[in-house]
Amino acid sequence: MKIGGREYRWGARTYVMGVINVTFDSFSGDGLGADVDASVAQGLRFVEEGADFLDIGGESTRPPYAARAESRFSTEAREGTFIDEEEELRRVLPVIERLKAATDVPISIDTYKQGVARRALDVGASFLNDVWGTSAETNIAPVAAERGVPVVLMHNQRGTKYEGNAVAEVIASLQKAKDAAIAAGVPIENIMLDPGFGFGKDAQINLEMLRRLHEFQSLGQPLLVGTSRKSTIGLVLGLPPEDRLEGTAATVALAIAGGADIVRVHDVKQMARVARMTDAVVRGWNPPDSS
């Protein structure tokens, strides 16, 4: 897959996506609000630390049930605040423009709004990351098709109830999203899929999905996994978001062993090291030439 002028060979190694939350209410405690300078500085630091992609988001996507789980750690935990398109653009466009001018690392826009997606691509984003990628209510695939850019389609749903086999249902939903994107004109080689850890799933389903991640390879698309600092880690370890580094590392390593091609993380330096070490085990390791 070509993204932003770079070529990515899935299966060769794991790629790292650094999260930049230009929000005031991020679940992970790293929201930078309207501070453009801080957001750009974080992005450039991520590049130095080994990020292969930068993911810019201007609206909190914290699900209500995740907010409730987080409330045990902080009285300030609350549901994500939905914002209008104008406000989202005001937050993300300056950050994308400045990072595009400062680095050639591809930038994704984390949005489900077509208008935001188009404007973000206009100012330098290279691909789209849609957290409602399996929803009929919003559909960003036509933008990916008309602009000829890759898109990440994430599984999401309102509530955490499933009929029976939750993992099988998530896989089936992602297959439908993939088919819909192709029908909308997105080339199959431009589609990435995300199981959506923490979105429309309780802690037990999240853990089961990680155990069975290899089953998602049946979809035949590159797999993006985002477990970083999620509430399931907090529930298992009894820790707030800022203390979930080790728990995140465990889930990242297991995700890579299960077939993840991209890991979306908040702690790039540490998780890039986890990815390299896990790749050495899972994909093989060639020692550096000592000659």
N, C-alpha and C positions, 0 to 999 in steps of 0.2 A: 504494500500500500504506500502511495505517495501522499505525504501530508506536509503542506507548507514548503514544498521544494525538497524535502528529505524523503528518503526511501526507508521503509521499515519492513524487516523480514521477520514475520511471526515465527516463533519457535527457536530462533537463533539465541535470543536472550529475553529477559523480562525488562520492559520499559517502565519508567517511573514518571508518574504525573503528579506535579506539585499543586496543591490546592491553595488558591488565593481568594479568601472570602471578603469581598468588599461590602460587608454587611455589618449591622449593629447587633445582630441576634444569632450569630452562628452557634450551633449546638456544641461545637468543639472548643469554644472559648478563644478562637483566634480571629474573630471578625475585626476588620480594620476600619469599618465605617466609611467615612468620606475622605480618609487620609490617603490621597493619591500617592504622595511621596513614600509613605510607609509601604503601600501596596507594591509600588515599583521596586523599592529596595528589597522587599521580600522575594519578589520574582527573580531578581538578578542574583540574590543569594542562593535561591533554589537552583538556578542554572549552574552556579559554581559548585554546588553540592551534588550535582549529578542528575538533575531533572531532565527528562527527555521531552516533556510537555508541561505547559502551564495552563491550569484550568481556572478561569476567571468567572466568579459568580456574584451577582448583585442582589439576589433575593434569597433569604434563608429558606431552605427546603426541609427544615426539621419537621417530621410528621408529629401530629398531636400525641400519639402514643409514646414516641421517643421522648417528647418533652416531659410527659408524665414520669417516665423512667428516670430522666435526668433530675427531676425535682427532689429526689432523695439526696442529691449531692449539693444542690444550691437552691436557695429560695428565689433566685432570679430566673431559674429555668422556666421557659414559657413556650408556647406554640410559636412557630414561625409567623412572621408578619408579612402578609402578602402585600406587594407594592404594585403600583401601576407602571405601565411601560415607560413613561417619561422619567420617573424616578430611577428605574433600573438602568436606563440609558445614561442618565446623569452620573451614576455610580461607576459603570463599567467602561464606558468609552474612553475617558482620559487615561485609564490604566492600560487598556489594550493599545492605544496609540503610542504611549511612551515606551511600553515594553517592546512593541514591534520595532520601534526605532533603535532600541538598545540591544536586542538579541535576535538571532535567527531561530531560536527554539520555537517550535510551533505552539500557538496559543489556541485553546478551545474556549468557547463561550458556553457557560453552564446556564441554559435558559430553556423555557418551553414556549416562549413567545416568538412568533414569526418575525414581528417587527424588530425586536431586539436582536434576533439572529442575523437578519439582513444588515442592520447597521453595524453590528460587531464585525461581520465579514468585510464590510466596506472599509473599516479603519485598521484591519490587520489580523483578525482572527482567521485561523486556517481550517477549523472544523467545529462541529456542533456537538454538544453534550446535553441530551434531553432527558431529564429525570421523569418525564411522563411519556417516555417513548413507546409504551404499550397501551396508552390511553387513546380512546376515540375522541375525547374532549379536546385535546390539543394534538397537533400533528405538525412536526417540524420537517418531516421528510420532504415535502415539496420544495422547501428552501434549499435543502442539500442537493436535490435533483437539479434545480434551476441554476445553482451556483457551481455544481460539479465538485462539491467538497464532501469529505467523509462525515459520518454522523454516528454517535454513540446512542443506542436506544436502550434505556434502562427499564427493567420491570418495576412497576409501581401499581398500587391499587389503594382504594380507600378502605381502611379496616384490615384486620389480620385473619379473617376467616377463610378457610379453604374447604373444599368438598371432601377431600380425602388425602391423597398424596400431594402435599404442597409443592415439593420439588418438581414433580412431573407437571403440575399445573403451571408453575413458573416457566418451565422449559417450553410448554405448549404455547403460552402467552408470548414468549419471545419469538417463537417460530412465526406466529401470526404477525407480530410487529415487523419481522424481517420480510415476510411476504408482502405486507402492505407497503413497506418502503420500496421494494423492488417494483411493485405495481405503480408507485408514484414516480418512478423513473430514476431511482437511486441505483447505480451499478452495484452488484453484489460485492465487488471488491472494495466498496466504500462504506460497508456496514460493519460496525462493531457492536457487541452486545454486552449488557451489564445486568447481572442477576438482581441487583438492587438490594444489597444487604441493608437491613434496617428500615426498608420502605415496604409497608404492607406486610410485615412479617414480625412475629414476636421472637423472643430470644431463642426459644427451642427450635423454631424453624430456621433462624439464621445459623445456628450451630449445625443443624442437619444439612443445610445447604452447603456449608463449608466442607463437611465430611464427604458429601456427594458431588463436589464441584466437577469432578471428571466427567459426570454425565452430561454437562453442558457442552462438551466438545462435540456431541452429536449434532449440534446446530451448525457446525462448519464455519463459524465466524470467529474473528479475534475476540477474546474475552477480556473485558475490563472489570476489575474487582476493587471495590472500595469499602474496606472494613475499618479504616483508620479511626481510632478514638470513638467508635460507635457505642451506643448504649448497652449492647449485649456484653461488650468487654467490661463495662462498668458494673453491670449486674453480676457477672461471674466473679470479678475480683473485688467488688465493693469499693471502687475507686472513681473519683471525678475525672472529667476529660483530660485535664492536664497531667494526670498520673497514669495514663494508659499506654505508655510507650512500649513496655515489655509485652503487654497483651496484644497490642497492634502488631508487634514484631512476630509473635507466634502466629497470628492469623495471616499475615502477609506470607510467611514462609509456607504455611499450609496451602494457601491459595495458589502459590507458584507451583507447588508439588501437584496440585489438582488441575493445573493447566492454564492458569491466568497468564495472559500476555502483557497486560498493563496493570499496575497497581496504583491506585489513586490515594495519595497520602498527604498528611500535614507535616510530618517530620522527614524531610527529604534526605538529609545527610545520613541519618541512621537507617532508614528503610532502603536507601540505595545500597548500603553495605549488606543489609539482610538479603536483598535481591541478588547481589553478586555471589554471596556465599551459597544461597539456596540454588542458584543456577549452576554453580560448580558441582553440586551434588546431583541435581536433577538432569541437567543438560550436558554435563561433562566439563572438564577444565583443561585448558592448555597452559602450562606454566610459561611465564615470560622467557624470551630468548636471553640466555645469560652470556651469549658470545659478545 
